Amino acid sequence: MYIKIQISDATYASLLNGTSRIQGSIGLVNPTEGNFNAHRRWRAKPGTQYMKLPHGRISVTDEDVRMNLRISRNEMVDAPQAILDEGIEASNFVEFITDDSL
């Protein structure tokens, strides 16, 4: 099977540089043509401190604090309790980081 794909100029330039693989998905326009959409990868900025949580991640930079949780509805966990527990764990981490930097 042959599929003709269309990619962005930035993705094409990255392919020519050969620095790394490009991961993404192909959205089919019809059975033989599609558009390639590159996935963005998360990379920590210099000075970022982060901690992995059971259902997400907390990161602290000079500009902001970010917390991301993702709990599957099919998972046999009490979601509100998991949010509270991981929120307390994240809060302790942020307090430790901000006290350490003062």
PyMOL commands that set and color helices and strands:
alter all, ss='L'
color gray80, all
select helices_A, chain A and resi 9-17+79-101
alter helices_A, ss='H'
color red, helices_A
select strands_A, chain A and resi 4-6+24-30+33-38+49-53+56-60+65-69
alter strands_A, ss='S'
color yellow, strands_A
deselect
rebuild
show_as cartoon
